Amino acid sequence: MTTETITIRVTPRIAQLFRIAPQEVQQKIELLINHQIDAAFDSSETLTALMTRISHIAQARGMTPEILQDILNDND
């Protein structure tokens, strides 16, 4: 598979976590991001449906309103 590099803005904490993550974890994250971006541009899925789907996935993986709030409040 041919790939290209793009730049996206993330919090410093996320950038640091990604940099120190093992290569295998980085590859999994890249695949997840590829999938999410591809899904975001899929015209058959509305933004609301995409957001709902992502929310359900996050909840299934343990995301709680408290964790999300902590991430959003993180100014590091």
N, CA, C and O atoms as CSV, one atom per row, in Angstrom:
chain,resi,resn,atom,element,x,y,z
A,1,MET,N,N,0.848,-1.173,0.000
A,1,MET,CA,C,0.000,0.000,0.000
A,1,MET,C,C,0.895,1.239,0.000
A,1,MET,O,O,1.803,1.364,0.822
A,2,THR,N,N,0.630,2.132,-0.916
A,2,THR,CA,C,1.358,3.392,-0.975
A,2,THR,C,C,0.730,4.372,-0.001
A,2,THR,O,O,-0.494,4.452,0.098
A,3,THR,N,N,1.558,5.119,0.718
A,3,THR,CA,C,1.037,6.096,1.664
A,3,THR,C,C,1.690,7.450,1.432
A,3,THR,O,O,2.734,7.550,0.787
A,4,GLU,N,N,1.064,8.479,1.962
A,4,GLU,CA,C,1.594,9.827,1.957
A,4,GLU,C,C,1.503,10.372,3.370
A,4,GLU,O,O,0.703,9.897,4.176
A,5,THR,N,N,2.313,11.355,3.665
A,5,THR,CA,C,2.313,11.971,4.976
A,5,THR,C,C,1.504,13.254,4.940
A,5,THR,O,O,1.649,14.068,4.027
A,6,ILE,N,N,0.642,13.429,5.952
A,6,ILE,CA,C,-0.101,14.675,6.133
A,6,ILE,C,C,0.167,15.153,7.559
A,6,ILE,O,O,0.674,14.406,8.396
A,7,THR,N,N,-0.178,16.395,7.813
A,7,THR,CA,C,-0.007,16.946,9.156
A,7,THR,C,C,-1.376,17.270,9.728
A,7,THR,O,O,-2.192,17.918,9.073
A,8,ILE,N,N,-1.630,16.818,10.952
A,8,ILE,CA,C,-2.862,17.178,11.647
A,8,ILE,C,C,-2.488,17.743,13.009
A,8,ILE,O,O,-1.456,17.386,13.578
A,9,ARG,N,N,-3.321,18.616,13.517
A,9,ARG,CA,C,-3.062,19.228,14.817
A,9,ARG,C,C,-3.646,18.352,15.922
A,9,ARG,O,O,-4.796,17.915,15.860
A,10,VAL,N,N,-2.821,18.114,16.926
A,10,VAL,CA,C,-3.244,17.371,18.119
A,10,VAL,C,C,-2.674,18.096,19.329
A,10,VAL,O,O,-1.817,18.970,19.194
A,11,THR,N,N,-3.149,17.734,20.496
A,11,THR,CA,C,-2.611,18.341,21.711
A,11,THR,C,C,-1.174,17.865,21.908
A,11,THR,O,O,-0.794,16.807,21.407
A,12,PRO,N,N,-0.384,18.636,22.631
A,12,PRO,CA,C,0.987,18.192,22.914
A,12,PRO,C,C,1.031,16.825,23.596
A,12,PRO,O,O,1.926,16.025,23.326
A,13,ARG,N,N,0.078,16.560,24.470
A,13,ARG,CA,C,0.029,15.264,25.163
A,13,ARG,C,C,-0.143,14.122,24.169
A,13,ARG,O,O,0.549,13.109,24.260
A,14,ILE,N,N,-1.059,14.281,23.223
A,14,ILE,CA,C,-1.296,13.242,22.211
A,14,ILE,C,C,-0.051,13.058,21.358
A,14,ILE,O,O,0.338,11.929,21.058
A,15,ALA,N,N,0.580,14.167,20.962
A,15,ALA,CA,C,1.797,14.084,20.154
A,15,ALA,C,C,2.883,13.302,20.890
A,15,ALA,O,O,3.537,12.441,20.300
A,16,GLN,N,N,3.073,13.594,22.159
A,16,GLN,CA,C,4.096,12.905,22.948
A,16,GLN,C,C,3.767,11.421,23.098
A,16,GLN,O,O,4.640,10.567,22.947
A,17,LEU,N,N,2.508,11.123,23.394
A,17,LEU,CA,C,2.114,9.717,23.526
A,17,LEU,C,C,2.363,8.949,22.231
A,17,LEU,O,O,2.819,7.806,22.258
A,18,PHE,N,N,2.063,9.577,21.103
A,18,PHE,CA,C,2.273,8.917,19.815
A,18,PHE,C,C,3.763,8.689,19.567
A,18,PHE,O,O,4.166,7.617,19.116
A,19,ARG,N,N,4.577,9.702,19.863
A,19,ARG,CA,C,6.025,9.598,19.632
A,19,ARG,C,C,6.667,8.468,20.447
A,19,ARG,O,O,7.571,7.787,19.963
A,20,ILE,N,N,6.203,8.274,21.673
A,20,ILE,CA,C,6.830,7.255,22.522
A,20,ILE,C,C,6.179,5.879,22.396
A,20,ILE,O,O,6.667,4.901,22.963
A,21,ALA,N,N,5.081,5.808,21.654
A,21,ALA,CA,C,4.388,4.524,21.482
A,21,ALA,C,C,5.242,3.582,20.629
A,21,ALA,O,O,5.963,4.029,19.737
A,22,PRO,N,N,5.158,2.289,20.904
A,22,PRO,CA,C,5.862,1.314,20.062
A,22,PRO,C,C,5.363,1.397,18.610
A,22,PRO,O,O,4.230,1.805,18.355
A,23,GLN,N,N,6.213,1.010,17.686
A,23,GLN,CA,C,5.883,1.069,16.258
A,23,GLN,C,C,4.561,0.369,15.948
A,23,GLN,O,O,3.776,0.863,15.138
A,24,GLU,N,N,4.310,-0.764,16.577
A,24,GLU,CA,C,3.073,-1.519,16.338
A,24,GLU,C,C,1.841,-0.684,16.723
A,24,GLU,O,O,0.840,-0.680,16.007
A,25,VAL,N,N,1.924,0.010,17.842
A,25,VAL,CA,C,0.820,0.860,18.293
A,25,VAL,C,C,0.645,2.042,17.336
A,25,VAL,O,O,-0.482,2.405,16.999
A,26,GLN,N,N,1.746,2.637,16.904
A,26,GLN,CA,C,1.669,3.743,15.950
A,26,GLN,C,C,0.977,3.304,14.664
A,26,GLN,O,O,0.157,4.040,14.115
A,27,GLN,N,N,1.303,2.121,14.190
A,27,GLN,CA,C,0.681,1.610,12.966
A,27,GLN,C,C,-0.823,1.399,13.158
A,27,GLN,O,O,-1.608,1.701,12.259
A,28,LYS,N,N,-1.225,0.887,14.310
A,28,LYS,CA,C,-2.649,0.691,14.585
A,28,LYS,C,C,-3.377,2.030,14.613
A,28,LYS,O,O,-4.484,2.154,14.089
A,29,ILE,N,N,-2.754,3.028,15.226
A,29,ILE,CA,C,-3.362,4.363,15.291
A,29,ILE,C,C,-3.493,4.946,13.892
A,29,ILE,O,O,-4.521,5.531,13.551
A,30,GLU,N,N,-2.450,4.786,13.084
A,30,GLU,CA,C,-2.506,5.290,11.709
A,30,GLU,C,C,-3.625,4.624,10.917
A,30,GLU,O,O,-4.324,5.288,10.153
A,31,LEU,N,N,-3.799,3.328,11.093
A,31,LEU,CA,C,-4.899,2.626,10.414
A,31,LEU,C,C,-6.252,3.150,10.875
A,31,LEU,O,O,-7.158,3.360,10.069
A,32,LEU,N,N,-6.376,3.359,12.184
A,32,LEU,CA,C,-7.629,3.888,12.732
A,32,LEU,C,C,-7.917,5.274,12.167
A,32,LEU,O,O,-9.045,5.559,11.766
A,33,ILE,N,N,-6.906,6.133,12.135
A,33,ILE,CA,C,-7.086,7.482,11.596
A,33,ILE,C,C,-7.447,7.424,10.120
A,33,ILE,O,O,-8.327,8.160,9.670
A,34,ASN,N,N,-6.781,6.561,9.359
A,34,ASN,CA,C,-7.117,6.393,7.943
A,34,ASN,C,C,-8.578,6.026,7.774
A,34,ASN,O,O,-9.281,6.583,6.930
A,35,HIS,N,N,-9.026,5.081,8.589
A,35,HIS,CA,C,-10.417,4.632,8.500
A,35,HIS,C,C,-11.378,5.765,8.852
A,35,HIS,O,O,-12.376,5.972,8.163
A,36,GLN,N,N,-11.078,6.492,9.919
A,36,GLN,CA,C,-11.976,7.560,10.357
A,36,GLN,C,C,-12.047,8.688,9.328
A,36,GLN,O,O,-13.126,9.219,9.068
A,37,ILE,N,N,-10.917,9.052,8.748
A,37,ILE,CA,C,-10.926,10.103,7.725
A,37,ILE,C,C,-11.687,9.629,6.497
A,37,ILE,O,O,-12.481,10.376,5.925
A,38,ASP,N,N,-11.446,8.394,6.095
A,38,ASP,CA,C,-12.164,7.842,4.946
A,38,ASP,C,C,-13.669,7.851,5.198
A,38,ASP,O,O,-14.445,8.227,4.321
A,39,ALA,N,N,-14.079,7.438,6.391
A,39,ALA,CA,C,-15.498,7.413,6.740
A,39,ALA,C,C,-16.076,8.824,6.784
A,39,ALA,O,O,-17.231,9.032,6.413
A,40,ALA,N,N,-15.281,9.794,7.235
A,40,ALA,CA,C,-15.764,11.173,7.326
A,40,ALA,C,C,-16.084,11.749,5.951
A,40,ALA,O,O,-16.954,12.610,5.822
A,41,PHE,N,N,-15.384,11.275,4.930
A,41,PHE,CA,C,-15.616,11.780,3.581
A,41,PHE,C,C,-16.560,10.897,2.774
A,41,PHE,O,O,-16.818,11.169,1.601
A,42,ASP,N,N,-17.070,9.849,3.392
A,42,ASP,CA,C,-18.044,8.974,2.731
A,42,ASP,C,C,-19.367,9.716,2.693
A,42,ASP,O,O,-20.004,9.904,3.729
A,43,SER,N,N,-19.779,10.132,1.527
A,43,SER,CA,C,-20.980,10.959,1.393
A,43,SER,C,C,-22.263,10.224,1.757
A,43,SER,O,O,-23.308,10.853,1.929
A,44,SER,N,N,-22.196,8.894,1.878
A,44,SER,CA,C,-23.412,8.161,2.227
A,44,SER,C,C,-23.698,8.209,3.730
A,44,SER,O,O,-24.790,7.840,4.162
A,45,GLU,N,N,-22.730,8.659,4.525
A,45,GLU,CA,C,-22.914,8.742,5.970
A,45,GLU,C,C,-22.958,10.207,6.391
A,45,GLU,O,O,-22.033,10.968,6.106
A,46,THR,N,N,-24.023,10.595,7.062
A,46,THR,CA,C,-24.138,11.980,7.512
A,46,THR,C,C,-23.171,12.242,8.657
A,46,THR,O,O,-22.705,11.308,9.309
A,47,LEU,N,N,-22.871,13.501,8.899
A,47,LEU,CA,C,-21.981,13.860,9.991
A,47,LEU,C,C,-22.548,13.377,11.318
A,47,LEU,O,O,-21.812,12.869,12.163
A,48,THR,N,N,-23.840,13.532,11.499
A,48,THR,CA,C,-24.465,13.090,12.747
A,48,THR,C,C,-24.323,11.583,12.921
A,48,THR,O,O,-24.034,11.110,14.020
A,49,ALA,N,N,-24.522,10.831,11.849
A,49,ALA,CA,C,-24.380,9.378,11.929
A,49,ALA,C,C,-22.940,8.988,12.230
A,49,ALA,O,O,-22.695,8.069,13.012
A,50,LEU,N,N,-21.987,9.679,11.616
A,50,LEU,CA,C,-20.578,9.416,11.870
A,50,LEU,C,C,-20.238,9.694,13.328
A,50,LEU,O,O,-19.574,8.886,13.978
A,51,MET,N,N,-20.690,10.834,13.845
A,51,MET,CA,C,-20.406,11.197,15.230
A,51,MET,C,C,-21.021,10.184,16.192
A,51,MET,O,O,-20.405,9.823,17.195
A,52,THR,N,N,-22.223,9.729,15.891
A,52,THR,CA,C,-22.887,8.730,16.733
A,52,THR,C,C,-22.106,7.423,16.710
A,52,THR,O,O,-21.909,6.798,17.753
A,53,ARG,N,N,-21.662,7.008,15.531
A,53,ARG,CA,C,-20.905,5.762,15.404
A,53,ARG,C,C,-19.587,5.848,16.176
A,53,ARG,O,O,-19.220,4.916,16.892
A,54,ILE,N,N,-18.883,6.964,16.027
A,54,ILE,CA,C,-17.623,7.145,16.743
A,54,ILE,C,C,-17.862,7.153,18.254
A,54,ILE,O,O,-17.074,6.592,19.015
A,55,SER,N,N,-18.949,7.789,18.679
A,55,SER,CA,C,-19.293,7.831,20.092
A,55,SER,C,C,-19.522,6.425,20.641
A,55,SER,O,O,-19.047,6.092,21.727
A,56,HIS,N,N,-20.247,5.609,19.893
A,56,HIS,CA,C,-20.515,4.240,20.336
A,56,HIS,C,C,-19.229,3.423,20.425
A,56,HIS,O,O,-19.046,2.642,21.359
A,57,ILE,N,N,-18.345,3.606,19.453
A,57,ILE,CA,C,-17.069,2.892,19.476
A,57,ILE,C,C,-16.257,3.316,20.699
A,57,ILE,O,O,-15.696,2.478,21.405
A,58,ALA,N,N,-16.202,4.623,20.937
A,58,ALA,CA,C,-15.440,5.144,22.080
A,58,ALA,C,C,-16.002,4.604,23.396
A,58,ALA,O,O,-15.238,4.204,24.275
A,59,GLN,N,N,-17.321,4.590,23.537
A,59,GLN,CA,C,-17.943,4.081,24.755
A,59,GLN,C,C,-17.647,2.588,24.938
A,59,GLN,O,O,-17.387,2.130,26.051
A,60,ALA,N,N,-17.690,1.851,23.852
A,60,ALA,CA,C,-17.410,0.414,23.930
A,60,ALA,C,C,-15.972,0.146,24.348
A,60,ALA,O,O,-15.664,-0.900,24.920
A,61,ARG,N,N,-15.093,1.105,24.055
A,61,ARG,CA,C,-13.677,0.956,24.417
A,61,ARG,C,C,-13.344,1.601,25.755
A,61,ARG,O,O,-12.173,1.712,26.121
A,62,GLY,N,N,-14.378,2.028,26.489
A,62,GLY,CA,C,-14.159,2.521,27.841
A,62,GLY,C,C,-14.189,4.023,28.020
A,62,GLY,O,O,-13.957,4.510,29.126
A,63,MET,N,N,-14.467,4.775,26.962
A,63,MET,CA,C,-14.535,6.231,27.094
A,63,MET,C,C,-15.749,6.604,27.945
A,63,MET,O,O,-16.853,6.104,27.731
A,64,THR,N,N,-15.525,7.481,28.900
A,64,THR,CA,C,-16.614,7.980,29.738
A,64,THR,C,C,-16.663,9.494,29.594
A,64,THR,O,O,-15.692,10.101,29.142
A,65,PRO,N,N,-17.784,10.116,29.974
A,65,PRO,CA,C,-17.843,11.580,29.927
A,65,PRO,C,C,-16.735,12.233,30.761
A,65,PRO,O,O,-16.222,13.292,30.400
A,66,GLU,N,N,-16.373,11.596,31.876
A,66,GLU,CA,C,-15.324,12.142,32.727
A,66,GLU,C,C,-13.957,12.105,32.033
A,66,GLU,O,O,-13.203,13.076,32.094
A,67,ILE,N,N,-13.645,11.000,31.384
A,67,ILE,CA,C,-12.374,10.886,30.664
A,67,ILE,C,C,-12.328,11.900,29.530
A,67,ILE,O,O,-11.313,12.568,29.333
A,68,LEU,N,N,-13.419,12.018,28.788
A,68,LEU,CA,C,-13.475,12.985,27.695
A,68,LEU,C,C,-13.268,14.397,28.218
A,68,LEU,O,O,-12.531,15.179,27.617
A,69,GLN,N,N,-13.907,14.728,29.325
A,69,GLN,CA,C,-13.752,16.066,29.897
A,69,GLN,C,C,-12.310,16.314,30.313
A,69,GLN,O,O,-11.781,17.407,30.106
A,70,ASP,N,N,-11.673,15.310,30.896
A,70,ASP,CA,C,-10.261,15.437,31.278
A,70,ASP,C,C,-9.387,15.707,30.052
A,70,ASP,O,O,-8.478,16.536,30.100
A,71,ILE,N,N,-9.664,15.011,28.974
A,71,ILE,CA,C,-8.892,15.205,27.734
A,71,ILE,C,C,-9.119,16.619,27.207
A,71,ILE,O,O,-8.171,17.302,26.820
A,72,LEU,N,N,-10.366,17.051,27.194
A,72,LEU,CA,C,-10.676,18.387,26.676
A,72,LEU,C,C,-10.098,19.496,27.540
A,72,LEU,O,O,-9.765,20.570,27.040
A,73,ASN,N,N,-9.978,19.236,28.838
A,73,ASN,CA,C,-9.446,20.244,29.763
A,73,ASN,C,C,-7.933,20.227,29.850
A,73,ASN,O,O,-7.339,21.122,30.452
A,74,ASP,N,N,-7.296,19.220,29.257
A,74,ASP,CA,C,-5.845,19.091,29.341
A,74,ASP,C,C,-5.179,20.198,28.542
A,74,ASP,O,O,-5.301,20.246,27.318
A,75,ASN,N,N,-4.476,21.086,29.233
A,75,ASN,CA,C,-3.799,22.215,28.585
A,75,ASN,C,C,-2.306,22.001,28.452
A,75,ASN,O,O,-1.581,22.938,28.118
A,76,ASP,N,N,-1.826,20.792,28.706
A,76,ASP,CA,C,-0.385,20.531,28.652
A,76,ASP,C,C,0.135,20.625,27.248
A,76,ASP,O,O,1.329,20.435,27.018
